[in-house]
Amino acid sequence: MSATRIETCVEAGDALRFEHLVQVNDLRDRRIETLTREQLWRGLLLRAQTPKLFIPWLDAAEVDAAADGSLTRILHFGDFAVRDRVSFEDRHSVHYEVDDARADTRFTLLMRIEEPAPDALFVRFTYEARSVDHHAHSPLGDMVKSAYRHADEDTVFRIRQLAASGVLEEQ
């Protein structure tokens, strides 16, 4: 692929976009402990505030709270660092955003709690990514989507573990 082709692929209109739902509570299966919306919300907050609990291959994280209630973070993966901003809509959604103009990279993730019926909790994960490696025409697009889907299922699994251990109870 020529450099000209790469530049064409990563224009803003060609971002890789996808979303999926992860079921949190299955009200028909009583063997699975039901999480409350508060526990789920606290788990999503904890994922932003203490990312190492959810990303085992993360070497270090620097987290600073902003005056508007959002967070800025620098995540270190070996020699590679990612700076992002995390904003919150109380008990509803968490929005992650990476915007690196130097590398012509933009990445957003919106995690939104959905409750179509009482206690029937889901998290909708909505992604938009644009970089040399993440774009609508990438031959790796399906693999990227699958990797994120598995990571999101792991997030909900980890929240379940934390809830079971009492970490997500109100203090």
C-alpha positions as CSV (number, residue, x, y, z in Angstrom):
1,M,0.0,0.0,0.0
2,S,1.5,3.4,-1.0
3,A,1.8,6.3,1.4
4,T,-0.8,8.2,-0.7
5,R,-3.3,5.4,-0.2
6,I,-2.8,5.4,3.6
7,E,-3.4,9.2,3.8
8,T,-6.6,8.7,1.8
9,C,-7.8,5.9,4.1
10,V,-7.4,7.8,7.4
11,E,-9.4,10.9,6.5
12,A,-12.0,11.7,9.1
13,G,-14.8,10.3,7.0
14,D,-13.1,6.9,6.9
15,A,-13.0,6.2,10.7
16,L,-13.6,2.7,11.9
17,R,-17.0,2.8,13.7
18,F,-18.7,0.0,15.5
19,E,-20.8,-0.7,18.6
20,H,-22.0,-3.7,20.5
21,L,-24.0,-4.5,23.7
22,V,-22.7,-6.6,26.6
23,Q,-25.4,-8.0,28.8
24,V,-24.7,-7.5,32.5
25,N,-27.8,-9.1,34.1
26,D,-29.7,-12.1,32.7
27,L,-32.9,-12.0,34.8
28,R,-33.9,-15.4,33.5
29,D,-30.7,-17.1,34.9
30,R,-30.8,-17.0,38.7
31,R,-27.4,-18.6,39.0
32,I,-25.8,-15.3,37.9
33,E,-25.6,-12.7,40.7
34,T,-27.5,-9.6,39.6
35,L,-25.6,-6.4,39.7
36,T,-27.2,-3.1,40.7
37,R,-26.9,-0.1,38.4
38,E,-24.9,1.6,41.2
39,Q,-22.4,-1.3,41.3
40,L,-22.1,-1.3,37.5
41,W,-21.6,2.5,37.5
42,R,-18.9,2.3,40.3
43,G,-17.2,-0.4,38.2
44,L,-17.1,1.7,35.1
45,L,-15.8,4.6,37.2
46,L,-13.1,2.4,38.7
47,R,-12.1,1.3,35.2
48,A,-11.3,4.9,34.3
49,Q,-9.7,5.9,37.7
50,T,-7.7,2.7,38.2
51,P,-7.1,1.3,34.8
52,K,-4.4,-1.2,35.9
53,L,-7.2,-3.3,37.6
54,F,-8.7,-3.8,34.1
55,I,-5.6,-3.8,31.8
56,P,-3.1,-6.3,33.2
57,W,-0.5,-5.4,30.5
58,L,-0.5,-1.7,31.5
59,D,2.8,-0.8,33.1
60,A,1.8,2.5,34.7
61,A,-0.9,5.1,34.7
62,E,-0.9,8.7,35.7
63,V,-4.4,10.0,36.5
64,D,-5.3,13.6,37.2
65,A,-8.8,14.9,38.0
66,A,-9.9,18.0,36.2
67,A,-12.1,20.7,37.6
68,D,-15.1,19.7,35.5
69,G,-15.2,16.2,36.9
70,S,-13.3,14.6,34.1
71,L,-10.0,12.8,34.1
72,T,-6.8,13.1,32.1
73,R,-4.6,10.1,32.0
74,I,-1.3,9.0,30.6
75,L,-1.2,5.2,30.2
76,H,2.3,3.6,29.8
77,F,2.7,0.4,27.8
78,G,6.5,-0.1,27.9
79,D,8.0,2.8,25.9
80,F,4.6,3.7,24.4
81,A,2.4,6.2,26.2
82,V,-1.2,7.2,25.4
83,R,-2.7,10.4,26.7
84,D,-6.5,10.5,27.0
85,R,-9.4,12.4,28.5
86,V,-12.2,10.6,30.3
87,S,-15.5,12.4,30.9
88,F,-18.6,11.2,32.8
89,E,-22.3,11.6,32.6
90,D,-23.3,10.6,36.1
91,R,-24.7,7.1,36.4
92,H,-25.2,6.9,32.6
93,S,-22.0,7.0,30.5
94,V,-18.2,7.2,30.4
95,H,-16.5,8.8,27.4
96,Y,-12.9,8.2,26.5
97,E,-11.1,10.3,23.9
98,V,-7.6,10.2,22.5
99,D,-6.7,12.9,20.0
100,D,-3.1,13.0,18.8
101,A,-2.7,15.5,16.0
102,R,1.0,14.7,15.6
103,A,0.2,11.1,14.7
104,D,-3.1,11.9,12.9
105,T,-4.9,9.6,15.4
106,R,-8.3,10.0,16.9
107,F,-10.0,7.4,19.1
108,T,-13.2,7.6,21.1
109,L,-15.0,5.0,23.2
110,L,-18.5,5.6,24.8
111,M,-19.6,3.2,27.4
112,R,-23.3,3.8,28.0
113,I,-25.5,1.9,30.6
114,E,-28.8,0.8,29.2
115,E,-31.7,-0.6,31.2
116,P,-34.6,-1.5,28.9
117,A,-36.5,-3.0,31.9
118,P,-35.9,-2.8,35.7
119,D,-32.5,-4.5,36.5
120,A,-32.0,-5.6,32.9
121,L,-28.6,-4.0,32.6
122,F,-26.5,-3.8,29.5
123,V,-23.5,-1.7,28.5
124,R,-23.3,-0.4,25.0
125,F,-19.8,0.2,23.8
126,T,-19.5,2.6,20.8
127,Y,-16.1,3.0,19.1
128,E,-14.7,5.4,16.6
129,A,-11.1,5.1,15.6
130,R,-9.0,6.8,12.9
131,S,-5.3,6.2,12.5
132,V,-3.0,4.5,10.0
133,D,-3.9,1.1,11.6
134,H,-7.6,1.8,12.5
135,H,-9.8,2.9,9.7
136,A,-12.9,1.8,7.8
137,H,-10.9,0.2,5.0
138,S,-8.4,-1.7,7.2
139,P,-7.9,-5.4,6.3
140,L,-7.6,-5.9,10.1
141,G,-11.0,-4.2,10.9
142,D,-12.7,-7.4,11.9
143,M,-9.9,-8.5,14.1
144,V,-9.8,-5.1,15.8
145,K,-13.5,-5.3,16.4
146,S,-13.2,-8.8,17.9
147,A,-10.4,-7.7,20.2
148,Y,-12.4,-4.8,21.5
149,R,-15.5,-7.0,22.0
150,H,-13.5,-9.5,24.0
151,A,-11.9,-6.7,26.1
152,D,-15.4,-5.2,26.8
153,E,-16.7,-8.6,27.9
154,D,-13.6,-8.9,30.2
155,T,-14.5,-5.4,31.6
156,V,-18.0,-6.6,32.6
157,F,-16.5,-9.9,34.0
158,R,-14.0,-7.9,36.1
159,I,-16.7,-5.6,37.4
160,R,-18.6,-8.8,38.5
161,Q,-15.5,-10.0,40.3
162,L,-15.1,-6.6,42.1
163,A,-18.7,-6.6,43.0
164,A,-18.5,-10.1,44.4
165,S,-15.5,-9.1,46.5
166,G,-17.4,-6.1,48.0
167,V,-15.2,-3.5,46.3
168,L,-18.1,-1.8,44.6
169,E,-20.3,-1.4,47.6
170,E,-21.1,2.2,48.8
171,Q,-18.5,3.5,51.3
